[in-house]
Amino acid sequence: MDNRFKTILLGAALIIVIAASTIGYNILSKKHDAQLPQNNNSSSNSDADKIKAVDFNVTDSDGNTVSLSSQFGQPIVLNFWASWCNPCRREMPDFQEVYEEIGDEAIFMMINLTDGKRETQTKVEDFIDDSGFTFPIYFDKKLEAANAYRIHSIPTTYFIDADGFISSAVSGVVSKKVLKERIDDMVSSNKKAEYSRISPEKAKQIIDSGGDHIILDVRTEREFDEEHIKDAILIPSDSITDRAESELTDKDQLILVYCRSGARSATAARKLVDLGYTNVHDFGGIIDWEYEKAK
């Protein structure tokens, strides 16, 4: 009777161990949205629905302190991992491939949970060297980053945009496809349109090349009637906001902007960019234009 009872207890204990192991593995390996950290820092009204990434300090392989905020300005892939974590190991080759493919479009911060016992810097560096990984590794020796981001399971990956706001987060193994998609989303959002300042000589070269372009005079109608650059159209600077979208229907078309001295052309170029025009070039004032003019 005692032997049967012991057998039953042993079997029950074995079932509990297997179940616990299965649950633990599923927690580590299943992909789902991670819990977002809370940040008490207030944000502007325009960013009211965004979550600002919580700052933290970690160290690089040379012992230098590196903060998360020091990396703001580019999209960031923030990954929490450990060398003993099999799901972490499984996703790392994909991270390495994407890291090589995207170049400087995004920053990788691979945060190792270096507790000094189960995980040491030496053990991590040996693993990285043996695996041939070249993405940047940082050591969270005080678990400051892990606590800031409420890391209860690994791997966990946060995607932080160039302005320092959390774009998304995934707990569990991230495939190469998902990793690339999340980065692409951040990169495309980060590509804010800007206008360029070019010389009159460069503008003349563009005009002479015969490509599809618009020459935009942003002075007054009186100034335009007195003298303007050949083939230019007129939309006064103070009318850009009201008239541009109805008269300049292709927002990707190359637009060459000028005024009298360069002040109004800069203002107009900025207005065009704010309206969503993507290919705006300001070449200053007609007073510096040494080429053909019309009346």
Contacts in CASP RR format, 6 or more apart in sequence:
PFRMAT RR
TARGET T0000
AUTHOR 0000-0000-0000
METHOD contacts of the structure
MODEL  1
MDNRFKTILLGAALIIVIAASTIGYNILSKKHDAQLPQNNNSSSNSDADK
IKAVDFNVTDSDGNTVSLSSQFGQPIVLNFWASWCNPCRREMPDFQEVYE
EIGDEAIFMMINLTDGKRETQTKVEDFIDDSGFTFPIYFDKKLEAANAYR
IHSIPTTYFIDADGFISSAVSGVVSKKVLKERIDDMVSSNKKAEYSRISP
EKAKQIIDSGGDHIILDVRTEREFDEEHIKDAILIPSDSITDRAESELTD
KDQLILVYCRSGARSATAARKLVDLGYTNVHDFGGIIDWEYEKAK
24 153 0 8 1.000
25 87 0 8 1.000
27 152 0 8 1.000
27 153 0 8 1.000
28 85 0 8 1.000
28 86 0 8 1.000
28 87 0 8 1.000
28 153 0 8 1.000
28 154 0 8 1.000
28 155 0 8 1.000
28 172 0 8 1.000
29 86 0 8 1.000
29 87 0 8 1.000
29 90 0 8 1.000
29 172 0 8 1.000
29 173 0 8 1.000
30 171 0 8 1.000
30 172 0 8 1.000
31 170 0 8 1.000
31 171 0 8 1.000
31 172 0 8 1.000
31 173 0 8 1.000
31 174 0 8 1.000
31 178 0 8 1.000
32 170 0 8 1.000
32 171 0 8 1.000
32 172 0 8 1.000
33 168 0 8 1.000
33 169 0 8 1.000
33 170 0 8 1.000
33 171 0 8 1.000
34 156 0 8 1.000
34 157 0 8 1.000
34 158 0 8 1.000
34 169 0 8 1.000
34 170 0 8 1.000
34 171 0 8 1.000
35 150 0 8 1.000
35 152 0 8 1.000
35 169 0 8 1.000
35 171 0 8 1.000
36 51 0 8 1.000
36 166 0 8 1.000
36 169 0 8 1.000
37 51 0 8 1.000
37 53 0 8 1.000
37 54 0 8 1.000
37 148 0 8 1.000
37 149 0 8 1.000
37 150 0 8 1.000
37 166 0 8 1.000
38 54 0 8 1.000
39 51 0 8 1.000
39 52 0 8 1.000
39 53 0 8 1.000
39 54 0 8 1.000
41 52 0 8 1.000
43 50 0 8 1.000
43 52 0 8 1.000
47 163 0 8 1.000
47 165 0 8 1.000
50 165 0 8 1.000
50 166 0 8 1.000
51 165 0 8 1.000
51 166 0 8 1.000
52 164 0 8 1.000
52 165 0 8 1.000
52 166 0 8 1.000
53 68 0 8 1.000
53 69 0 8 1.000
53 76 0 8 1.000
53 78 0 8 1.000
53 158 0 8 1.000
53 160 0 8 1.000
53 164 0 8 1.000
53 165 0 8 1.000
53 166 0 8 1.000
54 68 0 8 1.000
54 148 0 8 1.000
54 149 0 8 1.000
55 67 0 8 1.000
55 68 0 8 1.000
55 69 0 8 1.000
55 148 0 8 1.000
56 67 0 8 1.000
56 68 0 8 1.000
56 140 0 8 1.000
56 144 0 8 1.000
56 145 0 8 1.000
56 148 0 8 1.000
56 149 0 8 1.000
57 65 0 8 1.000
57 66 0 8 1.000
57 67 0 8 1.000
57 144 0 8 1.000
57 145 0 8 1.000
58 65 0 8 1.000
58 66 0 8 1.000
58 109 0 8 1.000
58 111 0 8 1.000
58 138 0 8 1.000
58 139 0 8 1.000
58 140 0 8 1.000
58 141 0 8 1.000
58 144 0 8 1.000
58 145 0 8 1.000
59 65 0 8 1.000
59 66 0 8 1.000
59 138 0 8 1.000
59 139 0 8 1.000
59 141 0 8 1.000
60 66 0 8 1.000
60 136 0 8 1.000
60 137 0 8 1.000
60 138 0 8 1.000
60 139 0 8 1.000
61 121 0 8 1.000
61 125 0 8 1.000
61 137 0 8 1.000
61 139 0 8 1.000
63 139 0 8 1.000
66 138 0 8 1.000
68 76 0 8 1.000
68 78 0 8 1.000
68 109 0 8 1.000
68 145 0 8 1.000
68 160 0 8 1.000
69 164 0 8 1.000
71 107 0 8 1.000
71 109 0 8 1.000
72 160 0 8 1.000
72 162 0 8 1.000
72 163 0 8 1.000
72 164 0 8 1.000
73 162 0 8 1.000
73 163 0 8 1.000
73 164 0 8 1.000
74 104 0 8 1.000
74 105 0 8 1.000
74 106 0 8 1.000
74 107 0 8 1.000
74 162 0 8 1.000
74 190 0 8 1.000
75 105 0 8 1.000
75 106 0 8 1.000
75 107 0 8 1.000
75 159 0 8 1.000
75 160 0 8 1.000
75 161 0 8 1.000
75 162 0 8 1.000
75 167 0 8 1.000
75 183 0 8 1.000
75 186 0 8 1.000
75 187 0 8 1.000
75 190 0 8 1.000
76 106 0 8 1.000
76 107 0 8 1.000
76 108 0 8 1.000
76 109 0 8 1.000
76 158 0 8 1.000
76 159 0 8 1.000
76 160 0 8 1.000
76 164 0 8 1.000
77 95 0 8 1.000
77 106 0 8 1.000
77 107 0 8 1.000
77 108 0 8 1.000
77 109 0 8 1.000
77 157 0 8 1.000
77 158 0 8 1.000
77 159 0 8 1.000
77 179 0 8 1.000
77 182 0 8 1.000
77 183 0 8 1.000
78 109 0 8 1.000
78 111 0 8 1.000
78 149 0 8 1.000
78 157 0 8 1.000
78 158 0 8 1.000
78 159 0 8 1.000
78 160 0 8 1.000
79 95 0 8 1.000
79 108 0 8 1.000
79 109 0 8 1.000
79 110 0 8 1.000
79 111 0 8 1.000
79 155 0 8 1.000
79 156 0 8 1.000
79 157 0 8 1.000
79 158 0 8 1.000
80 111 0 8 1.000
80 113 0 8 1.000
80 140 0 8 1.000
80 145 0 8 1.000
80 146 0 8 1.000
80 149 0 8 1.000
80 151 0 8 1.000
80 154 0 8 1.000
80 155 0 8 1.000
80 156 0 8 1.000
80 157 0 8 1.000
81 88 0 8 1.000
81 92 0 8 1.000
81 110 0 8 1.000
81 111 0 8 1.000
81 112 0 8 1.000
81 113 0 8 1.000
81 154 0 8 1.000
81 155 0 8 1.000
82 88 0 8 1.000
82 112 0 8 1.000
82 113 0 8 1.000
82 118 0 8 1.000
82 119 0 8 1.000
82 154 0 8 1.000
83 89 0 8 1.000
83 112 0 8 1.000
83 119 0 8 1.000
83 123 0 8 1.000
83 124 0 8 1.000
83 127 0 8 1.000
84 118 0 8 1.000
84 119 0 8 1.000
85 154 0 8 1.000
85 155 0 8 1.000
87 154 0 8 1.000
87 155 0 8 1.000
87 172 0 8 1.000
87 173 0 8 1.000
88 154 0 8 1.000
88 155 0 8 1.000
90 173 0 8 1.000
91 155 0 8 1.000
91 172 0 8 1.000
91 173 0 8 1.000
91 174 0 8 1.000
91 175 0 8 1.000
92 131 0 8 1.000
92 133 0 8 1.000
94 174 0 8 1.000
94 175 0 8 1.000
94 176 0 8 1.000
94 179 0 8 1.000
95 108 0 8 1.000
95 110 0 8 1.000
95 133 0 8 1.000
95 135 0 8 1.000
95 174 0 8 1.000
95 179 0 8 1.000
96 132 0 8 1.000
96 133 0 8 1.000
96 134 0 8 1.000
96 135 0 8 1.000
97 176 0 8 1.000
98 176 0 8 1.000
98 179 0 8 1.000
98 180 0 8 1.000
98 183 0 8 1.000
99 108 0 8 1.000
99 134 0 8 1.000
99 135 0 8 1.000
100 134 0 8 1.000
101 180 0 8 1.000
102 180 0 8 1.000
102 183 0 8 1.000
102 187 0 8 1.000
105 183 0 8 1.000
105 187 0 8 1.000
106 183 0 8 1.000
106 186 0 8 1.000
106 187 0 8 1.000
107 136 0 8 1.000
108 135 0 8 1.000
108 136 0 8 1.000
109 136 0 8 1.000
109 138 0 8 1.000
110 135 0 8 1.000
110 136 0 8 1.000
110 137 0 8 1.000
110 138 0 8 1.000
111 138 0 8 1.000
111 140 0 8 1.000
111 145 0 8 1.000
111 146 0 8 1.000
112 119 0 8 1.000
112 124 0 8 1.000
112 137 0 8 1.000
112 138 0 8 1.000
112 139 0 8 1.000
112 140 0 8 1.000
113 119 0 8 1.000
113 140 0 8 1.000
113 143 0 8 1.000
113 146 0 8 1.000
113 151 0 8 1.000
113 154 0 8 1.000
114 120 0 8 1.000
114 121 0 8 1.000
114 124 0 8 1.000
114 139 0 8 1.000
114 140 0 8 1.000
114 141 0 8 1.000
115 141 0 8 1.000
115 143 0 8 1.000
116 141 0 8 1.000
121 139 0 8 1.000
121 141 0 8 1.000
124 137 0 8 1.000
124 139 0 8 1.000
125 137 0 8 1.000
128 137 0 8 1.000
140 146 0 8 1.000
145 151 0 8 1.000
149 156 0 8 1.000
149 158 0 8 1.000
153 171 0 8 1.000
153 172 0 8 1.000
154 172 0 8 1.000
155 171 0 8 1.000
155 172 0 8 1.000
155 173 0 8 1.000
155 174 0 8 1.000
156 169 0 8 1.000
156 170 0 8 1.000
156 171 0 8 1.000
156 172 0 8 1.000
157 169 0 8 1.000
157 170 0 8 1.000
157 172 0 8 1.000
157 174 0 8 1.000
157 179 0 8 1.000
158 166 0 8 1.000
158 168 0 8 1.000
158 169 0 8 1.000
159 166 0 8 1.000
159 167 0 8 1.000
159 168 0 8 1.000
159 169 0 8 1.000
159 182 0 8 1.000
159 183 0 8 1.000
159 185 0 8 1.000
159 186 0 8 1.000
160 166 0 8 1.000
160 167 0 8 1.000
160 186 0 8 1.000
161 167 0 8 1.000
161 186 0 8 1.000
161 189 0 8 1.000
161 190 0 8 1.000
162 186 0 8 1.000
162 190 0 8 1.000
167 182 0 8 1.000
167 185 0 8 1.000
167 186 0 8 1.000
167 189 0 8 1.000
168 182 0 8 1.000
168 185 0 8 1.000
170 178 0 8 1.000
170 182 0 8 1.000
174 182 0 8 1.000
193 273 0 8 1.000
193 276 0 8 1.000
193 277 0 8 1.000
193 278 0 8 1.000
193 280 0 8 1.000
194 273 0 8 1.000
195 257 0 8 1.000
195 269 0 8 1.000
195 270 0 8 1.000
195 272 0 8 1.000
195 273 0 8 1.000
195 280 0 8 1.000
195 281 0 8 1.000
195 282 0 8 1.000
196 280 0 8 1.000
196 281 0 8 1.000
196 282 0 8 1.000
197 266 0 8 1.000
197 281 0 8 1.000
197 282 0 8 1.000
197 283 0 8 1.000
197 284 0 8 1.000
198 281 0 8 1.000
198 282 0 8 1.000
198 283 0 8 1.000
199 283 0 8 1.000
200 283 0 8 1.000
200 284 0 8 1.000
200 285 0 8 1.000
200 288 0 8 1.000
200 289 0 8 1.000
200 290 0 8 1.000
200 291 0 8 1.000
202 283 0 8 1.000
203 256 0 8 1.000
203 258 0 8 1.000
203 281 0 8 1.000
203 283 0 8 1.000
204 291 0 8 1.000
206 213 0 8 1.000
206 254 0 8 1.000
206 256 0 8 1.000
206 281 0 8 1.000
207 213 0 8 1.000
207 215 0 8 1.000
207 231 0 8 1.000
207 256 0 8 1.000
211 254 0 8 1.000
212 253 0 8 1.000
212 254 0 8 1.000
213 253 0 8 1.000
213 254 0 8 1.000
213 255 0 8 1.000
213 256 0 8 1.000
214 233 0 8 1.000
214 248 0 8 1.000
214 253 0 8 1.000
214 254 0 8 1.000
214 255 0 8 1.000
214 256 0 8 1.000
215 229 0 8 1.000
215 231 0 8 1.000
215 232 0 8 1.000
215 233 0 8 1.000
215 256 0 8 1.000
215 258 0 8 1.000
216 232 0 8 1.000
216 233 0 8 1.000
216 234 0 8 1.000
216 235 0 8 1.000
216 248 0 8 1.000
216 255 0 8 1.000
216 256 0 8 1.000
216 257 0 8 1.000
216 258 0 8 1.000
216 268 0 8 1.000
217 224 0 8 1.000
217 228 0 8 1.000
217 229 0 8 1.000
217 232 0 8 1.000
217 233 0 8 1.000
217 234 0 8 1.000
217 235 0 8 1.000
217 258 0 8 1.000
217 259 0 8 1.000
217 286 0 8 1.000
218 234 0 8 1.000
218 235 0 8 1.000
218 236 0 8 1.000
218 237 0 8 1.000
218 240 0 8 1.000
218 257 0 8 1.000
218 258 0 8 1.000
218 259 0 8 1.000
218 264 0 8 1.000
218 265 0 8 1.000
218 267 0 8 1.000
218 268 0 8 1.000
219 228 0 8 1.000
219 234 0 8 1.000
219 236 0 8 1.000
219 237 0 8 1.000
219 259 0 8 1.000
219 260 0 8 1.000
219 264 0 8 1.000
219 286 0 8 1.000
220 236 0 8 1.000
221 234 0 8 1.000
221 236 0 8 1.000
223 260 0 8 1.000
224 232 0 8 1.000
224 234 0 8 1.000
225 295 0 8 1.000
226 295 0 8 1.000
227 286 0 8 1.000
227 293 0 8 1.000
227 294 0 8 1.000
227 295 0 8 1.000
228 234 0 8 1.000
228 286 0 8 1.000
228 293 0 8 1.000
228 294 0 8 1.000
228 295 0 8 1.000
229 258 0 8 1.000
229 286 0 8 1.000
229 289 0 8 1.000
229 291 0 8 1.000
229 292 0 8 1.000
229 293 0 8 1.000
229 294 0 8 1.000
230 292 0 8 1.000
230 293 0 8 1.000
230 294 0 8 1.000
231 294 0 8 1.000
232 258 0 8 1.000
233 247 0 8 1.000
235 243 0 8 1.000
235 244 0 8 1.000
235 247 0 8 1.000
235 248 0 8 1.000
235 268 0 8 1.000
237 259 0 8 1.000
237 264 0 8 1.000
237 265 0 8 1.000
237 267 0 8 1.000
237 268 0 8 1.000
237 271 0 8 1.000
240 268 0 8 1.000
240 271 0 8 1.000
240 272 0 8 1.000
240 275 0 8 1.000
241 271 0 8 1.000
241 275 0 8 1.000
244 271 0 8 1.000
244 272 0 8 1.000
244 275 0 8 1.000
244 277 0 8 1.000
245 275 0 8 1.000
248 255 0 8 1.000
248 272 0 8 1.000
248 277 0 8 1.000
251 275 0 8 1.000
251 276 0 8 1.000
251 277 0 8 1.000
251 278 0 8 1.000
252 277 0 8 1.000
252 278 0 8 1.000
252 279 0 8 1.000
253 279 0 8 1.000
254 279 0 8 1.000
254 281 0 8 1.000
255 272 0 8 1.000
255 277 0 8 1.000
255 279 0 8 1.000
255 280 0 8 1.000
255 281 0 8 1.000
256 281 0 8 1.000
256 283 0 8 1.000
257 265 0 8 1.000
257 268 0 8 1.000
257 269 0 8 1.000
257 272 0 8 1.000
257 280 0 8 1.000
257 281 0 8 1.000
257 282 0 8 1.000
257 283 0 8 1.000
257 284 0 8 1.000
258 265 0 8 1.000
258 282 0 8 1.000
258 283 0 8 1.000
258 284 0 8 1.000
258 285 0 8 1.000
258 286 0 8 1.000
258 289 0 8 1.000
259 265 0 8 1.000
259 268 0 8 1.000
259 284 0 8 1.000
259 285 0 8 1.000
259 286 0 8 1.000
260 285 0 8 1.000
260 286 0 8 1.000
260 287 0 8 1.000
261 284 0 8 1.000
261 285 0 8 1.000
261 287 0 8 1.000
262 282 0 8 1.000
262 284 0 8 1.000
262 285 0 8 1.000
265 282 0 8 1.000
265 283 0 8 1.000
265 284 0 8 1.000
265 285 0 8 1.000
266 282 0 8 1.000
266 284 0 8 1.000
268 282 0 8 1.000
269 280 0 8 1.000
269 281 0 8 1.000
269 282 0 8 1.000
272 280 0 8 1.000
273 280 0 8 1.000
286 293 0 8 1.000
END
